[in-house]
Structure formats: structure tokens, C-alpha cells
Amino acid sequence: MAPFDLPEGDPFGPHNLPYGVFSPAGSERRTVGVRLGDQVLDAGAAARALGSPHADLLSRPTLNPLLAAGRTTWSEVRSSLTEWVTDPARHETLAPLLHPLSSVTLHLPFEVADYVDFYASEHHARNAGAIFRPDATDTLLPNWKHLPIGYHGRAGTVVVSGTDIVRPSGQRKAPTDPAPVFGPSARLDIEAEVGFVVGVPSRQGRPVPLADFREHVFGLCLLNDWSARDIQAWEYVPLGPFLAKSFATSVSAWITPLEALEAARVSPPERTHPLLPYLDDASTEPAGYDLRISVALNGHVVSEPPFSTMYWTAAQQLAHLTVNGASLRTGDLYGSGTVSGPAERQRGSLLELTWNGRDPLELPDGKRTYLEDGDVVTLSAWAPGPDGRRVGLGEVTGRVLAG
């Protein structure tokens, strides 16, 4: 039947099947959906129609119950969905449960419990160090190669792709200014990141080892951690980011399960410093991911950051996040930090792409140093999949509104 006949190489084919939460056209009801090409399958209705024992999990208005169910259930649900959409005998039953992607309303797919942002790209860290500490002998701070640097963000301002972003206001002070001033950020930036979504919680006081990463993390999504660089420069000493980051973080409406990304797993870059045992991944399975990200500003691609270059892996970040005994909760979200590669066109922030405004970007609609009101930023990505196919990640987009 036509809805199941996807074009050759469609990155959202049965090998992918990311999860989201949607409302059908004309309805406010929210339910779990699975993307198939440019259609959304009502997963709960499909499960009920086919007598699945997981119908209740797939009929909720959020992914959290499915996230909490654990890896065995995740695998069972994914296996069932794959069977349903690839078995012609099921298509007559499923066809009425498909909705055109263009007709549905997509929602934040899970209730965010806590939000943590890391700083895991060596290329990004070195670029930032060179910009802000140009006279330093080493642009990396002494601790950077020994632990994943991170900070706790604000879960309540995580928003779904497509949500407009109001330019934040705060204090800012240039080095030559006699005193700080208050007003809208003049250096609004993006950070192209990957977010990891925790499913199974952990007990307080029990660190999560590297080997248990996939027992706790359900999947990943693209993430844009909007940043007000001028506010950040004045406030971040000595405690780090606060108002410059907490106003908005955008995530994709689609969460790609880790099982869909088995073919994209790669080893991280060579470790240059000995790691403490809880972070030592020399003998573990490859925990990096080969994700090819594109950053578009007003429809014009300005950067293509490679996630495979990230020094610290998501497994190491999870281990570090919990090594002090901090517990995980279902719906915890942690960001990779800005993804940047070694080349100029692989930088994941305008801070780096314009070298803090020194080298403006030449775009079809004019020059840019930082974001202007009305600008639209879109992150998209794909990863190598099975049999040479691509696995698409749901895009994350946002438009800047005047503050």
C-alpha cells in the first residue's frame, strides 16, 4: 500500500522508526507516534489493533512511561513496530492509523526531569580558549583532558523544535565599559549539540558504570543550546553559565533509539592523557557515534560539525554525572556540548564561525556575526545505518523573536 512504499534510501524507513508525541489534525489528544517516511504512525492505536501487550505504554501523552520500562521492553516494542510496518499482511490494519507529518502537531516528546550540558568537543574547547585566552600557552584548561566538564541547566525551558525563541535580556559589560548595563543580548548564539535521553533511573549513591550506559539511556536527539555570549561573559566568573543559557534549549520532536544507531557506533579520538578507572574506556565497546550534523541559518548551510570527533563519549558523561552518587531520573536530558570539528566549516557555534564577531559570515541575506531578530536556525543530521542506508535524525529549528 502507498504509505508503506517509501522512496529508495529514505532516512526515516523501517530501519529508523524514531519516537515522538503528536496530536492528529483537529484534535488536542496527545499520543505516542513513530515516524515512517513523511507519515506518523499512531503507535498506541496500532498496538491496540494488533493486540500488543505494550499498547498502554504506547498510548500515553508522553514517552516517559516507555522510557522507564527498560531495555528489554524497548527492544520488544521496536521489534514489534518493525514487524508491523514491514509485513504487508498488517498494512490494511495500519493504513488508517497513519497521519501525514504535515498535518499533525508535534509536542515535546518527554517530560524533562533534569538537564545537564557538557563541553565534550576538544576542537570547540580549544577554539573558545584561543578566543578568550589568546595568550595562553595551552588553550585547554588543565582539567579538560581528565574529566567531562559540565554544568546543570534549567529543565523547565527545554522546548520542542519549532518553538520561537525570544531574545533574552540581562546584564552585560564590555571590558571598556565603566559599569554593566541591562538590555537584550546583542550576541545571541547557537550551540549545535546532541542530547541523550535517560530512561531507567538509578538509585542515589550508586554510580552508573560505563558498561551500563545502554541500560539507562533510551536514545538521542539533536539539541540547540541557545547562548547569549555577552551576558555569559559578564556573569560566568566564578560559577559558570546561568542566565546566558537558561532561557531556552531546543530539542527535536523525534527521539532516535540507540538500537537504530548500531551501525553508527565508532571509537572516540585517541586518549592523550591517562584516565581514572571510572572513565577509562580503553577496553569497552565503542561508545562514540558517527553523526553528520548540518547547521543552516535562514536556509543556508553554514557548518557541518562531525559528532565522531567528540573527545568525551555519552557513556563517559553519564558515568561522570553519577560518580558522586547523583541519581538518574526518567526523562533526564544531557547535552554533549557544542559539536565542532577541526575545519572552519565544522564549527558548531557562531562564536567560533565568526571568531567572536571578527570574521562575519557572508550569507545571501547579508552578513552575520551573531543572530538577528527573525533569523531561523535549523539543525539536521544523519548517521550511517544498516546495509549502507542512512538514519535520519529529526531536525531542530527555532526562529529568533525580538525581546
C-alpha positions in Angstrom: 0.0 0.0 0.0 1.2 3.5 -0.9 2.1 4.9 2.6 4.5 2.0 3.1 6.2 2.3 -0.2 9.0 4.6 0.7 11.5 6.1 -1.7 14.8 4.2 -2.0 17.1 5.4 0.7 14.5 7.3 2.8 16.4 8.0 6.0 13.2 7.5 8.0 12.4 4.0 6.8 11.7 0.9 8.9 15.4 0.8 10.0 15.0 4.0 11.9 11.5 4.5 13.5 12.1 7.4 15.9 9.6 8.1 18.6 7.6 11.3 19.2 4.4 12.6 20.7 1.8 14.1 18.4 -1.8 15.3 18.1 -3.8 14.4 15.0 -5.2 17.2 12.9 -8.3 18.7 14.6 -7.6 17.0 18.0 -5.9 18.0 21.2 -5.3 14.4 22.2 -1.6 13.6 22.6 -0.2 10.2 22.0 3.0 8.4 21.0 3.8 8.3 17.3 6.5 6.7 15.3 7.8 8.4 12.1 7.8 6.4 8.9 8.9 8.5 5.9 6.7 11.6 5.9 4.0 9.8 7.9 3.4 9.4 11.6 2.0 6.1 12.8 -0.3 6.2 15.9 1.7 3.6 17.8 -0.8 3.2 20.6 -3.7 2.6 18.2 -1.6 0.2 16.2 -0.7 -1.7 19.3 -4.3 -1.9 20.4 -5.4 -3.0 16.9 -2.8 -5.8 16.8 -3.2 -7.0 20.3 0.2 -5.9 21.6 0.9 -6.2 25.4 2.6 -2.8 25.1 -0.5 -0.9 24.0 -0.8 1.0 27.3 2.8 2.3 27.1 2.3 3.5 23.6 -1.0 5.2 24.3 0.3 7.8 26.8 0.7 11.6 26.2 4.4 11.4 26.8 7.3 9.0 26.2 8.2 8.8 29.9 6.4 5.5 30.7 8.1 3.8 27.7 11.4 5.4 28.8 11.1 3.9 32.3 10.2 0.4 31.0 13.8 -0.6 30.4 15.9 -2.0 27.6 14.1 -5.4 27.3 10.8 -3.6 26.7 12.5 -1.1 24.4 13.8 -3.9 22.2 10.4 -5.8 22.2 8.5 -2.6 21.2 10.9 -1.8 18.5 10.9 -5.3 17.1 7.1 -5.3 17.0 6.9 -1.9 15.3 9.5 -3.0 12.7 7.5 -6.2 12.0 4.2 -4.3 11.7 5.4 -1.7 9.2 7.3 -4.3 7.0 4.7 -7.1 7.0 2.2 -6.5 4.1 -0.4 -8.5 5.9 -0.5 -5.8 8.6 -0.8 -2.8 6.2 -4.5 -2.8 5.8 -4.9 -2.6 9.5 -2.3 0.1 9.9 -3.0 2.3 6.9 -5.9 4.2 8.6 -3.6 4.9 11.6 -1.0 6.8 9.6 -1.1 10.6 9.6 0.7 12.9 7.2 3.6 14.5 9.1 2.5 17.9 7.7 -1.0 17.6 9.3 -0.1 16.7 12.9 1.1 18.9 15.8 4.3 17.7 17.4 5.0 18.2 21.1 7.9 18.0 23.4 8.2 14.2 23.4 9.1 13.6 27.1 8.8 15.4 30.4 12.3 16.6 31.1 13.4 15.8 34.7 16.9 17.4 34.9 19.1 19.0 32.3 22.9 18.9 32.2 25.1 20.3 29.5 28.6 19.2 28.8 31.7 20.6 27.0 33.0 17.5 25.2 34.5 18.7 21.9 38.2 19.3 22.1 38.1 21.4 18.9 35.3 23.6 20.4 37.2 23.9 23.7 40.4 24.9 22.0 38.7 27.4 19.8 36.9 29.0 22.8 40.2 29.0 24.7 42.0 30.7 21.8 39.3 33.4 21.6 39.1 34.2 25.3 42.7 33.4 26.3 44.7 34.2 23.2 48.0 34.5 25.2 47.6 31.1 26.9 50.4 28.5 26.3 47.7 25.8 26.2 44.1 26.9 25.2 42.7 23.9 27.1 42.3 24.3 30.9 44.3 21.8 33.0 41.3 19.7 33.9 39.8 19.3 30.5 41.5 16.0 29.5 40.8 14.4 32.8 37.0 14.8 33.2 34.0 15.8 31.2 33.3 19.4 32.1 29.6 20.2 32.6 27.0 22.3 34.3 23.4 21.9 35.4 20.9 23.8 33.2 17.2 24.5 33.5 14.8 21.7 32.6 11.8 24.0 32.5 13.0 25.9 29.5 13.6 22.9 27.2 11.3 23.4 24.2 10.4 21.4 21.2 11.6 22.2 17.7 9.6 24.9 16.0 9.2 27.0 19.2 10.1 30.6 18.7 13.0 31.9 20.8 12.6 35.3 22.5 15.9 37.2 22.6 16.9 37.2 26.3 17.8 40.2 28.3 20.3 40.5 31.1 23.4 42.3 32.4 26.3 42.8 30.1 29.6 44.7 30.4 32.3 45.2 27.8 35.8 45.3 29.2 36.0 49.1 28.4 32.6 49.9 30.0 32.7 51.6 33.3 29.6 49.7 34.6 27.2 47.0 33.5 24.1 47.8 31.5 20.8 45.9 31.2 19.1 45.0 27.9 18.6 42.4 25.2 21.5 40.3 24.3 23.5 41.7 21.3 25.5 38.4 20.9 22.8 35.7 20.7 24.4 32.4 19.5 23.6 28.8 18.9 25.3 25.6 20.0 24.9 22.6 17.8 24.7 19.6 20.1 23.3 16.1 20.6 21.1 15.4 23.5 20.9 12.0 25.3 17.6 10.9 26.9 17.7 8.8 30.1 15.0 6.2 30.5 15.8 3.9 33.5 16.5 5.8 36.8 19.3 4.9 39.2 19.5 4.9 42.9 21.1 7.8 44.8 24.6 6.8 46.0 25.0 4.2 43.2 27.3 5.4 40.3 26.4 4.2 36.8 29.5 2.5 35.2 30.5 2.9 31.6 29.2 -0.6 30.8 25.6 0.3 31.9 25.2 3.3 29.5 22.7 1.5 27.2 20.8 0.1 30.2 19.8 3.6 31.2 19.9 5.8 28.0 17.0 5.2 25.6 18.0 7.4 22.7 19.3 10.7 21.4 18.2 13.8 19.5 19.5 17.0 18.1 19.8 19.9 20.5 20.4 23.6 20.2 21.5 25.2 23.4 20.9 28.9 22.6 23.5 31.1 24.2 23.8 34.8 25.0 27.5 35.4 24.8 27.6 38.9 26.1 25.5 38.0 29.1 27.7 34.9 29.7 31.0 36.9 29.5 29.9 39.1 32.4 28.2 36.5 34.6 30.2 33.3 34.3 33.1 34.0 36.7 33.3 32.2 39.0 30.4 29.8 38.8 29.8 29.4 35.1 26.7 29.7 32.8 23.5 31.0 34.3 21.1 33.4 32.6 23.1 33.2 29.3 22.0 29.6 28.9 18.8 29.1 30.9 16.3 31.0 28.7 15.8 28.2 26.1 17.2 24.9 24.9 15.6 23.4 21.8 15.3 19.7 21.1 14.0 17.7 18.2 10.4 16.3 18.3 11.9 12.9 17.4 14.0 10.7 19.7 16.1 8.1 17.8 16.5 4.9 19.9 20.1 3.8 20.4 19.2 0.5 18.7 18.7 2.3 15.4 22.3 3.6 15.6 24.2 0.4 16.0 25.9 0.8 12.6 27.0 4.3 13.5 29.0 3.4 16.6 32.6 4.4 16.4 35.6 4.6 18.7 36.3 8.1 20.1 39.5 10.0 19.4 42.7 8.6 20.9 43.1 9.5 24.5 46.2 11.6 25.2 46.1 11.5 29.0 45.6 8.5 31.3 42.0 8.3 32.6 40.9 7.4 36.1 39.3 3.9 36.2 35.6 5.1 36.2 36.3 6.9 32.9 38.7 4.6 31.3 37.1 3.2 28.1 40.1 1.5 26.6 38.6 -2.0 26.9 34.9 -1.1 26.5 32.8 -1.3 23.3 33.0 1.7 21.0 30.8 4.5 22.6 31.2 7.2 20.0 28.6 7.9 17.3 29.2 8.9 13.7 26.6 11.6 13.3 26.8 14.1 10.4 25.3 17.4 11.5 24.4 20.4 9.4 23.7 23.9 10.7 21.6 26.2 8.5 21.0 29.9 9.1 17.9 31.1 7.1 18.1 28.1 4.9 21.8 28.5 4.1 24.2 25.8 5.4 27.0 27.4 7.4 28.6 24.4 9.1 28.7 20.6 9.1 30.1 19.5 12.5 31.1 15.8 12.8 30.0 14.2 16.1 32.6 11.4 15.7 35.3 13.8 16.7 33.9 14.3 20.3 36.6 13.5 22.8 34.3 12.6 25.7 31.5 10.0 24.9 28.0 9.9 26.2 28.9 6.9 28.3 31.7 8.8 30.0 29.4 11.7 30.6 26.8 9.5 32.2 29.5 7.9 34.4 30.9 11.2 35.5 27.4 12.7 36.1 26.6 9.9 38.6 30.1 9.1 40.0 29.4 11.3 43.1 26.3 9.4 43.8 23.8 11.6 42.0 20.8 9.7 40.9 19.2 9.5 37.4 15.6 10.1 36.8 13.4 9.1 33.9 13.4 12.0 31.5 16.8 13.3 32.4 18.4 15.0 29.4 22.1 15.7 28.9 23.7 17.6 26.1 27.0 16.8 24.5 28.2 20.4 24.4 28.9 22.2 21.2 30.0 19.8 18.4 32.9 21.2 16.4 35.4 19.6 14.1 39.0 20.6 13.1 38.0 22.6 10.0 36.5 26.1 9.9 33.3 24.8 8.2 32.9 22.3 11.0 32.4 24.7 13.9 29.1 24.4 15.8 28.7 27.9 17.1 28.7 31.5 15.7 31.3 32.3 18.4 33.7 30.1 16.5 32.4 30.6 13.0 32.9 34.3 13.2 35.7 34.2 15.8 33.6 36.2 18.2 32.4 38.6 15.6 35.8 39.4 14.0 35.1 37.5 10.8 31.4 37.9 9.8 29.7 35.2 7.8 28.7 36.2 4.2 25.1 35.0 3.7 22.7 35.6 0.8 20.6 37.9 3.1 23.6 39.8 4.4 26.5 39.5 6.9 26.1 37.9 10.3 28.3 37.9 13.4 25.6 36.8 15.8 21.9 36.2 15.4 19.5 38.9 14.3 15.7 39.1 15.1 13.9 37.0 12.5 16.7 34.6 11.9 15.8 30.9 11.7 18.4 28.3 12.8 17.9 24.6 11.7 20.0 21.7 12.8 19.7 18.4 10.8 21.7 15.2 10.8 22.1 11.7 9.6 24.1 8.7 10.6 25.3 5.6 8.7 22.7 2.8 9.0 22.5 -0.9 8.1 23.3 -2.0 4.6 24.5 1.4 3.5 21.3 3.2 4.4 21.1 6.5 6.3 19.4 7.0 9.6 17.9 10.5 9.7 17.7 12.4 13.0 14.7 14.7 13.5 15.6 18.3 12.8 15.5 21.0 15.4 14.6 24.6 14.3 13.9 27.9 16.0 13.2 31.5 15.0 14.6 34.4 17.0 12.0 37.0 18.1 12.8 40.4 19.5 13.0 40.6 23.3 
